[in-house]
Amino acid sequence: MTDLPSEVLKDLLHRIGPDDPAAFKQLYRFYAPQLHRCVMRLHSNAADAEEITHDVLFDVFKSPQGFLEEARFSTWLLSLAKNKVKDIWRKKGRRQQLLPETAPTADNEVDTEADPLSLVIKRQQEQALKRCSSALPLEQQIAYRMAFVEDKSAAEIAQAQMCPEGTVKSRLHKARLQVTDCMMRWHKKDVR
């Protein structure tokens, strides 16, 4: 991964917050594609990789002072991403050990380690994400759902939507940006 110039990065990290969403947007647009590619190498599930990428960068938005400048910024981002991948592996490993009759269903999944506040926050974030993704134009909404919920490849989506693969990639890129902007607005509103 390549990093932004040191002074630019310091400035963006200093400015990130509810008062300057453009700083986070600039940081996100620069690092998200690179981070997503790296996460895909660690964990090949596209939906999980997208979620990890968003989670890592959202953590930066919530706490930009977490970067201590002891290493490169991209190294710090990758370490955050690796920890989130390990968390997913642990959760999936634990789920596979459950007996079929005790395994949580997709509609009623229970996280026994989470405190009630975390569960409420997670539910609110999921609802906000649904609202944000449903606000997308129809073609982007369908491509977004197929890619990140159904785990379809760009080629499969292109075939289903009867359009070139490049068009699908463009739709997904625009959808990610719009959903990210919407989630940032939701978070800003929720923080107040």
N, CA and C of each residue as an Amber inpcrd file, in Angstrom:
protein
   576
   0.8430000  -1.1780000   0.0000000   0.0000000   0.0000000   0.0000000
   0.8850000   1.2370000   0.0000000   0.4240000   2.2400000  -0.6890000
   1.1430000   3.5150000  -0.6690000   0.4380000   4.4550000   0.3060000
   1.2060000   5.3560000   0.8640000   0.6700000   6.3140000   1.8190000
   0.6010000   7.7080000   1.2100000  -0.2730000   8.5080000   1.7630000
  -0.2940000   9.9250000   1.4260000   0.9840000  10.5550000   1.9690000
   1.4130000  11.6720000   1.4040000   2.5690000  12.3670000   1.9890000
   2.3150000  12.6500000   3.4740000   3.3550000  12.5660000   4.2600000
   3.2630000  12.6620000   5.7110000   2.5100000  13.9020000   6.1890000
   2.8180000  15.0530000   5.6270000   2.1710000  16.2940000   6.0720000
   0.6860000  16.3150000   5.7160000   0.3500000  15.7920000   4.5300000
  -1.0580000  15.7290000   4.1110000  -1.8270000  14.8000000   5.0490000
  -1.2310000  13.6490000   5.3500000  -1.8640000  12.6720000   6.2360000
  -2.0830000  13.2640000   7.6280000  -1.0710000  13.9060000   8.1790000
  -1.2050000  14.5310000   9.5030000  -2.3310000  15.5570000   9.4990000
  -2.3890000  16.3600000   8.4430000  -3.4320000  17.3760000   8.3410000
  -4.8180000  16.7350000   8.2980000  -4.9760000  15.6900000   7.4800000
  -6.2770000  15.0300000   7.3710000  -6.6830000  14.4060000   8.7020000
  -5.7540000  13.7150000   9.3560000  -6.0680000  13.0780000  10.6360000
  -6.4380000  14.1200000  11.6910000  -5.8000000  15.2520000  11.6240000
  -6.1070000  16.3280000  12.5690000  -7.5010000  16.9170000  12.3110000
  -7.8870000  16.9910000  11.0330000  -9.1630000  17.6160000  10.6570000
 -10.3580000  16.6680000  10.7270000 -10.1120000  15.3580000  10.7260000
 -11.2210000  14.4020000  10.7000000 -12.1410000  14.6200000  11.8860000
 -13.4210000  14.6230000  11.6040000 -14.4170000  14.7670000  12.6520000
 -15.7080000  15.3090000  12.0840000 -16.7030000  15.4900000  12.9350000
 -18.0060000  15.9590000  12.4740000 -17.9630000  17.3310000  11.7960000
 -16.9720000  18.1410000  12.1680000 -16.9080000  19.4860000  11.5940000
 -16.2900000  19.5180000  10.2020000 -15.5730000  18.4510000   9.8130000
 -14.9090000  18.4390000   8.5120000 -15.0180000  17.0620000   7.8580000
 -16.2140000  16.7150000   7.3420000 -16.3750000  15.4020000   6.7080000
 -15.5390000  15.2500000   5.4330000 -15.1460000  16.3530000   4.8150000
 -14.3460000  16.2720000   3.5880000 -12.9800000  15.6460000   3.8550000
 -12.4300000  15.8600000   5.0390000 -11.1300000  15.2770000   5.3780000
 -11.2190000  13.7590000   5.3930000 -12.2670000  13.2370000   6.0290000
 -12.4230000  11.7810000   6.0640000 -12.7110000  11.2380000   4.6640000
 -13.5230000  11.9490000   3.9110000 -13.8490000  11.5080000   2.5580000
 -12.5840000  11.3880000   1.7120000 -11.6750000  12.3580000   1.8290000
 -10.4240000  12.3160000   1.0750000  -9.5640000  11.1280000   1.5180000
  -9.4720000  10.9220000   2.8190000  -8.7050000   9.7920000   3.3510000
  -9.3260000   8.4730000   2.8880000 -10.6590000   8.3980000   2.9510000
 -11.3640000   7.1790000   2.5620000 -11.1350000   6.8540000   1.0850000
 -11.2820000   7.8520000   0.2400000 -11.1310000   7.6230000  -1.2040000
  -9.7180000   7.1750000  -1.5630000  -8.7360000   7.6210000  -0.8120000
  -7.3560000   7.2390000  -1.0990000  -7.0560000   5.8320000  -0.5900000
  -7.4750000   5.5140000   0.6340000  -7.0640000   4.2510000   1.2460000
  -8.0260000   3.0820000   1.0250000  -9.3290000   3.3340000   0.8720000
 -10.3070000   2.2370000   0.7910000 -10.0050000   1.2330000  -0.3230000
  -9.7320000   1.6610000  -1.5630000  -9.4710000   0.6580000  -2.6030000
  -8.2270000  -0.1860000  -2.3100000  -7.1840000   0.4500000  -1.8100000
  -5.9500000  -0.2820000  -1.4960000  -6.1840000  -1.2570000  -0.3400000
  -6.8590000  -0.7790000   0.6940000  -7.1230000  -1.6200000   1.8570000
  -8.0210000  -2.7920000   1.4730000  -9.0260000  -2.5270000   0.6490000
  -9.9360000  -3.6020000   0.2160000  -9.1690000  -4.6960000  -0.5240000
  -8.2670000  -4.2970000  -1.4190000  -7.4620000  -5.3010000  -2.1380000
  -6.6320000  -6.1390000  -1.1770000  -6.0310000  -5.5040000  -0.1860000
  -5.2160000  -6.2340000   0.7990000  -6.0860000  -7.1750000   1.6300000
  -7.2580000  -6.7190000   2.0450000  -8.1450000  -7.5620000   2.8370000
  -8.6210000  -8.7510000   2.0050000  -8.8730000  -8.5320000   0.7180000
  -9.3000000  -9.6390000  -0.1520000  -8.2170000 -10.7150000  -0.2450000
  -6.9580000 -10.3250000  -0.1320000  -5.8800000 -11.3190000  -0.1360000
  -5.8760000 -12.1310000   1.1520000  -6.3050000 -11.5120000   2.2410000
  -6.3490000 -12.2010000   3.5250000  -7.6110000 -13.0500000   3.6770000
  -8.7090000 -12.5460000   3.1470000 -10.0240000 -13.1710000   3.3500000
 -10.8190000 -13.0010000   2.0620000 -11.0310000 -14.0590000   1.3450000
 -11.5470000 -13.9590000  -0.0180000 -13.0460000 -13.6790000  -0.1290000
 -13.7600000 -13.5980000   0.9640000 -15.1870000 -13.2880000   0.9100000
 -15.3620000 -11.7930000   0.6690000 -15.9410000 -11.4360000  -0.4690000
 -16.0550000 -10.0250000  -0.8650000 -16.8970000  -9.2070000   0.1130000
 -17.9880000  -9.7820000   0.5900000 -18.8500000  -9.0430000   1.5220000
 -18.1160000  -8.7620000   2.8310000 -17.4210000  -9.7800000   3.3530000
 -16.6370000  -9.5860000   4.5800000 -15.5240000  -8.5790000   4.3560000
 -14.8550000  -8.6690000   3.2130000 -13.7570000  -7.7390000   2.9160000
 -14.2630000  -6.3060000   2.8480000 -15.4260000  -6.1060000   2.2440000
 -16.0070000  -4.7700000   2.1640000 -16.3580000  -4.2590000   3.5640000
 -16.9540000  -5.1350000   4.3750000 -17.3240000  -4.7540000   5.7360000
 -16.0790000  -4.4200000   6.5680000 -15.0390000  -5.2230000   6.4350000
 -13.7990000  -4.9780000   7.1750000 -13.1990000  -3.6410000   6.7540000
 -13.1660000  -3.3920000   5.4550000 -12.6190000  -2.1240000   4.9520000
 -13.3810000  -0.9440000   5.5510000 -14.7190000  -1.0210000   5.5030000
 -15.5370000   0.0560000   6.0660000 -15.3070000   0.1870000   7.5740000
 -15.2650000  -0.9540000   8.2750000 -15.0860000  -0.9260000   9.7270000
 -13.7510000  -0.2980000  10.1170000 -12.6860000  -0.6810000   9.4240000
 -11.3620000  -0.1360000   9.7420000 -11.3550000   1.3780000   9.5320000
 -11.8560000   1.8170000   8.4000000 -11.8440000   3.2500000   8.1150000
 -12.8360000   4.0090000   8.9960000 -13.9110000   3.3640000   9.3870000
 -14.8510000   3.9890000  10.3130000 -14.1970000   4.1390000  11.6880000
 -13.3770000   3.1390000  12.0880000 -12.6260000   3.2560000  13.3400000
 -11.6710000   4.4460000  13.2920000 -11.0610000   4.6700000  12.1370000
 -10.1810000   5.8340000  11.9740000 -11.0020000   7.1190000  12.1240000
 -12.1990000   7.1340000  11.5430000 -13.0620000   8.3120000  11.6510000
 -13.4170000   8.5860000  13.1080000 -13.7490000   7.5250000  13.8540000
 -14.1360000   7.6970000  15.2550000 -12.9510000   8.0990000  16.1330000
 -11.7510000   7.6130000  15.7890000 -10.5990000   7.8480000  16.6580000
  -9.3150000   8.0450000  15.8470000  -9.1950000   9.1690000  15.1460000
  -7.9990000   9.3850000  14.3250000  -6.7200000   9.4920000  15.1620000
  -6.8500000   9.8410000  16.4310000  -5.6700000   9.9500000  17.2900000
  -5.1100000   8.5710000  17.6520000  -5.7970000   7.4970000  17.2570000
  -5.2880000   6.1460000  17.4970000  -4.0040000   5.8520000  16.7400000
  -3.7700000   6.5890000  15.6620000  -2.5210000   6.4230000  14.8990000
  -1.4180000   7.1720000  15.6250000  -0.4080000   6.4240000  16.0710000
   0.6420000   7.0060000  16.9150000   1.9020000   7.3700000  16.1580000
   1.9190000   7.2250000  14.8600000   3.0550000   7.5810000  14.0090000
   4.3140000   6.7770000  14.3160000   4.1590000   5.6180000  14.9590000
   5.3160000   4.7490000  15.2100000   5.6360000   3.9070000  13.9740000
   4.6870000   3.7880000  13.1010000   4.8590000   3.0210000  11.8590000
   4.1730000   3.8080000  10.7440000   4.2240000   3.2570000   9.5430000
   3.5020000   3.8880000   8.4430000   2.0020000   3.7590000   8.6990000
   1.2320000   4.7180000   8.2080000  -0.2130000   4.7090000   8.3780000
  -0.8220000   3.4580000   7.7530000  -0.3570000   3.0980000   6.5680000
  -0.8920000   1.9180000   5.8900000  -0.6030000   0.6450000   6.6950000
   0.5230000   0.5840000   7.3680000   0.8560000  -0.5740000   8.2070000
  -0.1340000  -0.6590000   9.3610000  -0.4500000   0.4920000   9.9430000
  -1.4210000   0.5340000  11.0360000  -2.7970000   0.0770000  10.5370000
  -3.2180000   0.5830000   9.3650000  -4.5100000   0.1630000   8.8060000
  -4.5430000  -1.3490000   8.5830000  -3.4640000  -1.8900000   8.0310000
  -3.4100000  -3.3310000   7.7830000  -3.4650000  -4.1290000   9.0780000
  -2.8290000  -3.6400000  10.1260000  -2.8880000  -4.3680000  11.3950000
  -4.3110000  -4.3650000  11.9450000  -5.0240000  -3.2390000  11.7990000
  -6.4300000  -3.1910000  12.2100000  -7.2550000  -4.1820000  11.3940000
  -7.0110000  -4.2110000  10.0920000  -7.7490000  -5.1160000   9.2030000
  -7.4600000  -6.5730000   9.5360000  -6.1920000  -6.8990000   9.7800000
  -5.8320000  -8.2850000  10.1230000  -6.5420000  -8.7340000  11.3910000
  -6.6300000  -7.8410000  12.3700000  -7.3320000  -8.1890000  13.6090000
  -8.8120000  -8.4430000  13.3520000  -9.4140000  -7.6640000  12.4730000
 -10.8300000  -7.8660000  12.1530000 -11.0330000  -9.1750000  11.3760000
 -10.0960000  -9.5100000  10.5060000 -10.1740000 -10.7920000   9.7880000
 -10.0770000 -11.9380000  10.7850000  -9.1540000 -11.8410000  11.7350000
  -9.0140000 -12.8880000  12.7630000 -10.2930000 -13.0290000  13.5730000
 -10.9280000 -11.8910000  13.8860000 -12.2010000 -11.9360000  14.6150000
 -13.2540000 -12.7030000  13.8240000 -13.3170000 -12.4540000  12.5270000
 -14.2860000 -13.1610000  11.6760000 -13.9840000 -14.6540000  11.6650000
 -12.7140000 -15.0080000  11.5280000 -12.3480000 -16.4260000  11.5310000
 -12.7300000 -17.0910000  12.8500000 -12.4880000 -16.3910000  13.9570000
 -12.8470000 -16.9490000  15.2670000 -14.3450000 -17.1600000  15.3640000
 -15.1280000 -16.1700000  14.9410000 -16.5800000 -16.2860000  15.0060000
 -17.0790000 -17.4210000  14.1280000 -16.5560000 -17.5110000  12.9120000
 -16.9960000 -18.5750000  12.0100000 -16.5830000 -19.9440000  12.5380000
 -15.4120000 -20.0370000  13.1180000 -14.9690000 -21.3020000  13.7060000
 -15.8580000 -21.7120000  14.8570000 -16.2390000 -20.7500000  15.6820000
 -17.1070000 -21.0240000  16.8260000 -18.4950000 -21.4420000  16.3340000
 -19.0240000 -20.8070000  15.3050000 -20.3420000 -21.1540000  14.7720000
 -20.3440000 -22.5700000  14.2110000 -19.2570000 -22.9590000  13.5680000
 -19.2030000 -24.2880000  12.9740000 -19.1810000 -25.3740000  14.0470000
 -18.7390000 -25.0420000  15.2620000 -18.6930000 -26.0190000  16.3330000
 -20.0500000 -26.1880000  17.0160000 -21.0030000 -25.2770000  16.7820000
 -22.3090000 -25.3680000  17.3950000 -23.0920000 -26.5360000  16.8110000
 -23.9130000 -27.1470000  17.6130000 -24.7960000 -28.1840000  17.1060000
 -25.8510000 -27.5370000  16.2230000 -26.3390000 -28.2280000  15.1840000
 -27.3040000 -27.6240000  14.2690000 -28.5280000 -27.0380000  14.9740000
 -29.0510000 -27.7180000  16.0070000 -30.2540000 -27.2060000  16.6490000
 -29.9900000 -25.9820000  17.5230000 -28.7230000 -25.7420000  17.8820000
 -28.4170000 -24.5730000  18.7060000 -27.7820000 -23.4530000  17.9040000
 -27.5040000 -23.7030000  16.6390000 -26.8540000 -22.6860000  15.8120000
 -27.8160000 -21.5290000  15.5690000 -27.3250000 -20.2850000  15.6810000
 -28.2110000 -19.1430000  15.4210000 -28.6130000 -19.0840000  13.9560000
 -29.8250000 -18.6050000  13.7160000 -30.2800000 -18.4390000  12.3450000
 -29.8540000 -17.0730000  11.8460000 -29.9460000 -16.8420000  10.5490000
 -29.5560000 -15.5570000   9.9710000 -30.4450000 -14.4340000  10.4970000
 -31.7230000 -14.7430000  10.7620000 -32.6500000 -13.7260000  11.2320000
 -32.5370000 -13.4740000  12.7310000 -31.9950000 -14.4530000  13.4520000
 -32.0010000 -14.3600000  14.9040000 -30.6270000 -14.6970000  15.4680000
 -29.5960000 -14.0930000  14.9380000 -28.2440000 -14.3900000  15.3720000
 -27.9690000 -13.7370000  16.7200000 -27.3630000 -14.4990000  17.6190000
 -27.0920000 -14.0120000  18.9590000 -25.5900000 -13.9650000  19.1750000
 -25.1100000 -12.8240000  19.6380000 -23.7040000 -12.6700000  19.9750000
 -23.6340000 -12.6470000  21.4990000 -23.2470000 -13.7740000  22.1020000
 -23.2720000 -13.8990000  23.5540000 -22.1830000 -13.0700000  24.2230000
 -21.1550000 -12.6620000  23.4940000 -20.0610000 -11.8990000  24.0850000
 -20.3200000 -10.3910000  24.0620000 -21.3050000  -9.9570000  23.3210000
 -21.5520000  -8.5210000  23.1880000 -22.4070000  -8.0210000  24.3500000
 -22.1160000  -6.8340000  24.7980000 -22.9360000  -6.2250000  25.8370000
 -24.1730000  -5.6270000  25.1750000 -25.2150000  -5.3470000  25.9440000
 -26.4720000  -4.8410000  25.3620000 -26.3010000  -3.5630000  24.5430000
 -25.4410000  -2.6540000  25.0150000 -25.2260000  -1.4090000  24.2740000
 -24.6410000  -1.6930000  22.9020000 -23.6760000  -2.6120000  22.8270000
 -23.0780000  -2.9750000  21.5310000 -24.1250000  -3.5560000  20.5970000
 -25.0160000  -4.3780000  21.1420000 -26.0710000  -4.9720000  20.3110000
 -27.0060000  -3.8940000  19.7610000 -27.3540000  -2.9080000  20.5880000
 -28.2260000  -1.8130000  20.1410000 -27.5200000  -1.0060000  19.0570000
 -26.2480000  -0.6810000  19.2750000 -25.4880000   0.0970000  18.2970000
 -25.3780000  -0.6750000  16.9850000 -25.0890000  -1.9660000  17.0830000
 -24.9710000  -2.7880000  15.8690000 -26.2920000  -2.8080000  15.1070000
 -27.4060000  -2.9590000  15.8210000 -28.7180000  -2.9890000  15.1740000
 -29.0100000  -1.6470000  14.4990000 -28.6720000  -0.5410000  15.1660000
 -28.8790000   0.7820000  14.5780000 -28.0310000   0.9620000  13.3320000
 -26.7890000   0.4960000  13.3760000 -25.9140000   0.6010000  12.2120000
 -26.4490000  -0.2230000  11.0520000 -26.9560000  -1.4200000  11.3510000
 -27.5240000  -2.2610000  10.2990000 -28.7380000  -1.5850000   9.6640000
 -29.5910000  -0.9890000  10.4920000 -30.7700000  -0.2970000   9.9700000
 -30.3630000   0.9120000   9.1370000 -29.3510000   1.6420000   9.6000000
 -28.8680000   2.7950000   8.8400000 -28.2910000   2.3480000   7.5020000
 -27.5460000   1.2440000   7.5190000 -26.9690000   0.7200000   6.2790000
 -28.0710000   0.3150000   5.3050000 -29.1190000  -0.3150000   5.8000000
 -30.2460000  -0.6850000   4.9350000 -30.8880000   0.5540000   4.3240000
 -31.0950000   1.5880000   5.1470000 -31.6830000   2.8330000   4.6310000
 -30.7770000   3.4700000   3.5890000 -29.4820000   3.4840000   3.8790000
 -28.5300000   4.0970000   2.9460000 -28.4870000   3.3290000   1.6190000
 -28.4430000   2.0110000   1.6930000 -28.3630000   1.2320000   0.4480000
 -29.6790000   1.2680000  -0.3200000 -30.7950000   1.3880000   0.3870000
 -32.0800000   1.4550000  -0.3340000 -32.3000000   2.8170000  -0.9870000
 -31.4980000   3.8210000  -0.6080000 -31.6050000   5.1460000  -1.2230000
 -30.8200000   5.2350000  -2.5350000 -30.0640000   4.1930000  -2.8640000
 -29.2840000   4.1870000  -4.1070000 -30.2170000   4.0970000  -5.3130000
 -29.7770000   4.5950000  -6.4790000 -30.5360000   4.3470000  -7.7110000
 -30.6910000   2.8310000  -7.9120000 -31.7640000   2.4260000  -8.5240000
 -32.1350000   1.0150000  -8.6200000 -30.9990000   0.1320000  -9.1550000
 -30.3520000   0.5270000 -10.2490000 -29.2930000  -0.3100000 -10.8260000
 -28.1200000  -0.4580000  -9.8660000 -27.7630000   0.6120000  -9.1670000
 -26.6850000   0.5370000  -8.1780000 -27.1220000  -0.3180000  -6.9890000
 -28.3620000  -0.1620000  -6.5750000 -28.8930000  -0.9110000  -5.4410000
 -28.8330000  -2.4170000  -5.7060000 -29.2200000  -2.8070000  -6.9040000
 -29.2070000  -4.2270000  -7.2660000 -27.7690000  -4.7370000  -7.3230000
 -26.8820000  -3.9860000  -7.9590000 -25.4770000  -4.3990000  -8.0450000
 -24.8630000  -4.4860000  -6.6520000 -25.1650000  -3.5150000  -5.8080000
 -24.6370000  -3.4770000  -4.4390000 -25.0880000  -4.7130000  -3.6610000
 -26.3820000  -5.0210000  -3.7380000 -26.9170000  -6.1860000  -3.0360000
 -26.2950000  -7.4800000  -3.5580000 -26.1950000  -7.5900000  -4.8760000
 -25.6260000  -8.8120000  -5.4530000 -24.1600000  -8.9930000  -5.0360000
 -23.4080000  -7.9060000  -4.9960000 -21.9830000  -7.9980000  -4.6690000
 -21.7530000  -8.2390000  -3.1840000 -22.4460000  -7.4930000  -2.3350000
 -22.0860000  -7.4970000  -0.9200000 -23.0070000  -8.3250000  -0.0300000
 -24.1540000  -8.7220000  -0.5430000 -25.0330000  -9.6020000   0.2240000
 -24.9770000 -11.0110000  -0.3490000 -25.0780000 -11.1020000  -1.6810000
 -25.0910000 -12.4100000  -2.3290000 -23.6990000 -12.8870000  -2.7300000
 -22.6890000 -12.0470000  -2.5580000 -21.2930000 -12.3820000  -2.8380000
 -21.0630000 -12.7940000  -4.2990000 -21.7010000 -12.0740000  -5.2220000
 -21.5370000 -12.3260000  -6.6570000 -20.3400000 -11.5440000  -7.1920000
 -19.7060000 -12.0800000  -8.2100000 -18.5790000 -11.3960000  -8.8410000
 -19.1060000 -10.3290000  -9.8050000 -18.2210000  -9.4360000 -10.2020000
 -18.6010000  -8.3940000 -11.1630000 -19.0800000  -9.0180000 -12.4700000
 -18.4420000 -10.0980000 -12.8840000 -18.8440000 -10.7740000 -14.1250000
 -20.2600000 -11.3430000 -14.0090000 -20.5800000 -11.9380000 -12.8500000
 -21.9220000 -12.4910000 -12.6460000 -22.9780000 -11.3820000 -12.6200000
 -22.6380000 -10.2790000 -11.9920000 -23.5710000  -9.1530000 -11.9250000
 -23.7860000  -8.5660000 -13.3180000 -22.6940000  -8.4400000 -14.0840000
 -22.7900000  -7.9160000 -15.4510000 -23.7120000  -8.7880000 -16.2990000
 -23.5830000 -10.0860000 -16.1420000 -24.4360000 -11.0050000 -16.8960000
 -25.8990000 -10.8270000 -16.4760000 -26.1520000 -10.7160000 -15.1800000
 -27.5240000 -10.5660000 -14.6850000 -28.1300000  -9.2280000 -15.1020000
 -27.3090000  -8.1730000 -15.1100000 -27.8200000  -6.8460000 -15.4630000
 -27.6860000  -6.5480000 -16.9590000 -27.1310000  -7.4900000 -17.6960000
 -26.9600000  -7.3500000 -19.1410000 -26.2520000  -6.0480000 -19.5010000
 -25.0650000  -5.8760000 -18.9150000 -24.2550000  -4.6930000 -19.1830000
 -22.7810000  -5.0890000 -19.0790000 -21.8790000  -4.2530000 -19.5550000
 -20.4540000  -4.5810000 -19.4630000 -19.9820000  -4.6310000 -18.0050000
 -18.9470000  -5.4230000 -17.7520000 -18.3890000  -5.5710000 -16.4080000
 -17.8780000  -4.2300000 -15.8680000 -17.3310000  -3.4040000 -16.7520000
 -16.8550000  -2.0880000 -16.3410000 -17.9780000  -1.2200000 -15.7940000
 -19.1660000  -1.3440000 -16.3740000 -20.3270000  -0.6000000 -15.8900000
 -20.6870000  -1.0460000 -14.4750000 -20.6230000  -2.3630000 -14.2470000
 -20.9140000  -2.8960000 -12.9090000 -19.9040000  -2.3580000 -11.8960000
 -18.6260000  -2.3610000 -12.2690000 -17.5940000  -1.8610000 -11.3590000
 -17.8190000  -0.3870000 -11.0390000 -18.2160000   0.3650000 -12.0370000
 -18.5150000   1.7800000 -11.8330000 -19.7120000   1.9530000 -10.8990000
 -20.7590000   1.1640000 -11.1150000 -21.9370000   1.2340000 -10.2520000
 -21.5770000   0.8880000  -8.8070000 -20.7550000  -0.1470000  -8.6440000
 -20.3620000  -0.5570000  -7.2900000 -19.5130000   0.5190000  -6.6180000
 -18.6280000   1.1200000  -7.3830000 -17.7810000   2.1790000  -6.8340000
 -18.6470000   3.3590000  -6.3710000 -19.5660000   3.7920000  -7.2320000
 -20.4530000   4.9100000  -6.8850000 -21.3380000   4.5470000  -5.6950000
 -21.8250000   3.3130000  -5.6800000 -22.6830000   2.8670000  -4.5720000
 -21.9100000   2.8820000  -3.2560000 -20.6730000   2.3880000  -3.2720000
 -19.8600000   2.3940000  -2.0460000 -19.6560000   3.8140000  -1.5340000
 -19.3470000   4.7270000  -2.4450000 -19.1310000   6.1160000  -2.0350000
 -20.4050000   6.7230000  -1.4490000 -21.5470000   6.4730000  -2.1100000
 -22.8110000   7.0390000  -1.6330000 -23.2130000   6.4380000  -0.2870000
 -23.0290000   5.1340000  -0.1320000 -23.3710000   4.4930000   1.1370000
 -22.4430000   5.0040000   2.2420000 -21.1730000   5.1630000   1.9280000
 -20.2170000   5.6810000   2.9150000 -20.5930000   7.0990000   3.3350000
 -20.9020000   7.9480000   2.3650000 -21.3200000   9.3190000   2.6870000
 -22.5780000   9.3170000   3.5470000 -23.5260000   8.4770000   3.2080000
 -24.7770000   8.3790000   3.9640000 -24.4960000   7.9090000   5.3910000
 -23.6400000   6.8990000   5.5430000 -23.3070000   6.3880000   6.8700000
 -22.5600000   7.4450000   7.6880000 -21.7230000   8.2260000   7.0260000
 -21.0180000   9.3010000   7.7360000 -22.0190000  10.3360000   8.2450000
 -23.0100000  10.6750000   7.4200000 -24.0410000  11.6260000   7.8580000
 -24.8390000  11.0410000   9.0200000 -25.1580000   9.7500000   8.9240000
 -25.8830000   9.0860000  10.0030000 -25.0640000   9.1240000  11.2860000
 -23.7770000   8.8130000  11.1810000 -22.9260000   8.8090000  12.3700000
 -22.8180000  10.2160000  12.9640000 -22.6780000  11.1940000  12.0940000
 -22.5660000  12.5800000  12.5600000 -23.8410000  12.9720000  13.3070000
 -24.9970000  12.5940000  12.7580000 -26.2710000  12.9080000  13.3780000
 -26.4250000  12.1320000  14.6910000 -25.9590000  10.8730000  14.7030000
 -26.0890000  10.0090000  15.8660000 -25.1960000  10.4510000  17.0130000
 -24.0430000  11.0460000  16.6870000 -23.0950000  11.4780000  17.7080000
 -23.6380000  12.6690000  18.4950000 -24.4060000  13.5090000  17.8540000
 -24.9320000  14.7150000  18.5250000 -25.8970000  14.4170000  19.6090000
